[in-house]
Amino acid sequence: AAVIRGRKRKWFRMRIFGRAALLACGLLCGRMVFGTDQLKELGVSADVWDQAGAYRERGMLGAFISNLEFLNVEVPENYSPERAEELLMAASAAADGEEGTRLAAAGDPVPAAESRVQQPHIIAIMNESWADFEEFGNLSLTDGVMEYIRSLDAAKGHAYTSVFGAGTSASEFEFLTGNTMAFLPPGSIPYQQYILKPSESMASILKEEGYTCLAFHPGERSSWQRNQAYPLLGFDGFKCGEDMNVEAEESHGYINDRSDFRQLIWEFKNREPGEKLFLFNVTIQSHGSYTDPDYPAKVQMAEEPGKYPMAEQYLTLVQETDQAFEELIRYFENQEEPVLIVMFGDHQPSVEQSFLDEAYGVKQEDMTMGQYMGKFRVPYLIWSNYGLNAEAPEITSLNFLGHYVLELAGIDGGEYGDFLREFQKEIPALTFSGYIDSEGEAHSHLETNEFDEAIGEYETVQYYRMFGK
């Protein structure tokens, strides 16, 4: 009887395995027969924000097939793991040579990396839809929206993003990993499609340096599948809105930045003695849409108040961020332990197109490549309570900004950090939408020019780090 039961179990397992194999073949065949465009015509498309909801609404087959397009990341031309390793080693050798030359010229001995800069607590704030429309010089508003931040003694510049109006997780992926969306399929969400195993990030690098790495987002825990991605990126913990230890106040239906920043202060106050913190914060206050009838716009167009209701509500939120950030800085400037704070936007907001045309000073259909790239430009600032002995680059992109923060904090970013630093000498900003060269000229990825080789090398190294090992 035992033998018979054993055979039945074996037969049952083989039957299940066979059905699973047939299902997999069927799904792949379905993807080949029904391309993504055909599926969209039938009402089947990937919901990259809510994968669980997509499976419930469209069924396993439709949702799975529509997601297959994101699994196909093209292998770079002439790719090999050996070539990628050579590029990384060459970048590190170049970086070591430059450091030695600089110190020799100054007559200084070469110090250990950890002794060059006192390693601070690091707070990185990716502020939802934070953009600076005043910088274009075409708006007349009833009130300034970044008065405190403009007055702050901090390193400031502009970073280019790969997304506009949405796609927050793409921006945090770029900042944390140093990878760019430029080499990934349109519409893909790395947290859901590619971060499926432990992956190097700012968090994993800082963790090796003895930091406790915590992430905080005052929204839903599972949005963009952060709850699954963050541990794989090296974070020790993740808090969302329901985990907050301070009172959660709202502005236009979302937890506001004042409450958000007070949670950061709480985390700092409640750290263990001697503990070094890396706090990564994704805010939610200024999330769209900007149509809350119970949230009056205090900042309006000076000549015609109420002309752009959505944009004016958004600008009022930006002013709230400015005031909340002042409260954050007032706290940390009085702390004895060194603290470094970086804040940047994830993308520009989705508001009235007519407002955007007025802010940019040109209609979208008439934009040059440089003006078009302006749609993907956000501000960033880096402040410390101990003084920064460095000037921030005026132009960068989010995939480079994270490693620059590590450098300022005295943290070795490894071979990849060296590679990114060398790459920026030629191309200081590179995004899904285009790139900026060292002369400040904007380029489309459709161009064929002298930058192709460098971009190809970056693609090779990124593919190796994400898929090729």
CORBEL-V382534 format. One record per residue. N is the residue number from 1. OMEGA is omega as a letter, one per 20 degrees, with the letter a starting at -180 (NA if undefined). Layout:
BEGIN
<<N,OMEGA> <N,OMEGA>>
END
This chain:
BEGIN
<<1,r> <2,r> <3,a> <4,r> <5,r> <6,r> <7,r> <8,a> <9,r> <10,r> <11,a> <12,r> <13,r> <14,a> <15,r> <16,r> <17,r> <18,r> <19,r> <20,r> <21,r> <22,r> <23,r> <24,r> <25,a> <26,r> <27,r> <28,r> <29,r> <30,r> <31,a> <32,a> <33,a> <34,r> <35,a> <36,a> <37,r> <38,r> <39,r> <40,r> <41,r> <42,r> <43,a> <44,r> <45,a> <46,r> <47,a> <48,a> <49,a> <50,a> <51,a> <52,r> <53,r> <54,r> <55,r> <56,a> <57,a> <58,a> <59,a> <60,a> <61,a> <62,a> <63,a> <64,a> <65,a> <66,r> <67,a> <68,a> <69,a> <70,a> <71,a> <72,r> <73,a> <74,r> <75,a> <76,r> <77,r> <78,a> <79,r> <80,r> <81,a> <82,r> <83,r> <84,r> <85,r> <86,a> <87,r> <88,a> <89,r> <90,r> <91,r> <92,r> <93,r> <94,r> <95,r> <96,r> <97,r> <98,a> <99,r> <100,r> <101,a> <102,a> <103,r> <104,r> <105,a> <106,a> <107,a> <108,r> <109,r> <110,a> <111,r> <112,a> <113,a> <114,a> <115,a> <116,a> <117,r> <118,a> <119,a> <120,r> <121,a> <122,r> <123,r> <124,a> <125,r> <126,a> <127,a> <128,r> <129,a> <130,a> <131,a> <132,a> <133,r> <134,a> <135,a> <136,r> <137,a> <138,a> <139,r> <140,a> <141,r> <142,a> <143,r> <144,a> <145,r> <146,a> <147,a> <148,a> <149,r> <150,a> <151,a> <152,r> <153,a> <154,r> <155,a> <156,r> <157,r> <158,r> <159,r> <160,a> <161,r> <162,a> <163,r> <164,r> <165,a> <166,r> <167,a> <168,a> <169,r> <170,a> <171,r> <172,r> <173,a> <174,a> <175,a> <176,a> <177,a> <178,r> <179,a> <180,r> <181,a> <182,a> <183,a> <184,a> <185,r> <186,r> <187,a> <188,r> <189,a> <190,a> <191,a> <192,a> <193,a> <194,r> <195,a> <196,r> <197,r> <198,a> <199,a> <200,r> <201,r> <202,a> <203,a> <204,r> <205,a> <206,r> <207,r> <208,r> <209,r> <210,r> <211,r> <212,a> <213,a> <214,r> <215,r> <216,r> <217,a> <218,r> <219,a> <220,a> <221,a> <222,a> <223,a> <224,a> <225,r> <226,a> <227,r> <228,a> <229,a> <230,r> <231,a> <232,r> <233,r> <234,r> <235,r> <236,a> <237,a> <238,r> <239,r> <240,a> <241,a> <242,a> <243,a> <244,a> <245,r> <246,r> <247,a> <248,r> <249,a> <250,r> <251,a> <252,r> <253,r> <254,r> <255,a> <256,a> <257,r> <258,r> <259,r> <260,a> <261,r> <262,r> <263,r> <264,r> <265,r> <266,r> <267,a> <268,a> <269,a> <270,r> <271,r> <272,r> <273,r> <274,a> <275,r> <276,a> <277,r> <278,r> <279,r> <280,a> <281,r> <282,a> <283,a> <284,a> <285,a> <286,r> <287,r> <288,i> <289,a> <290,a> <291,a> <292,a> <293,a> <294,r> <295,a> <296,r> <297,r> <298,r> <299,a> <300,r> <301,a> <302,a> <303,a> <304,a> <305,a> <306,a> <307,a> <308,a> <309,a> <310,a> <311,a> <312,r> <313,r> <314,a> <315,r> <316,r> <317,r> <318,r> <319,r> <320,r> <321,r> <322,a> <323,r> <324,a> <325,r> <326,r> <327,r> <328,a> <329,r> <330,r> <331,a> <332,r> <333,r> <334,r> <335,a> <336,a> <337,a> <338,a> <339,r> <340,a> <341,r> <342,r> <343,a> <344,r> <345,r> <346,r> <347,r> <348,a> <349,r> <350,r> <351,a> <352,r> <353,r> <354,r> <355,r> <356,r> <357,a> <358,a> <359,a> <360,a> <361,a> <362,r> <363,a> <364,a> <365,a> <366,a> <367,r> <368,r> <369,r> <370,r> <371,r> <372,r> <373,r> <374,r> <375,a> <376,a> <377,r> <378,r> <379,r> <380,r> <381,r> <382,a> <383,r> <384,r> <385,r> <386,r> <387,r> <388,r> <389,a> <390,r> <391,r> <392,r> <393,r> <394,a> <395,r> <396,r> <397,a> <398,r> <399,r> <400,a> <401,a> <402,a> <403,r> <404,r> <405,r> <406,a> <407,r> <408,a> <409,r> <410,a> <411,r> <412,r> <413,r> <414,a> <415,a> <416,r> <417,r> <418,a> <419,a> <420,r> <421,r> <422,a> <423,a> <424,r> <425,a> <426,a> <427,a> <428,r> <429,r> <430,a> <431,r> <432,a> <433,a> <434,a> <435,a> <436,r> <437,a> <438,r> <439,r> <440,r> <441,r> <442,a> <443,r> <444,r> <445,r> <446,a> <447,r> <448,a> <449,a> <450,a> <451,a> <452,a> <453,a> <454,r> <455,r> <456,r> <457,r> <458,r> <459,r> <460,a> <461,r> <462,r> <463,r> <464,a> <465,a> <466,a> <467,a> <468,a> <469,NA>>
END
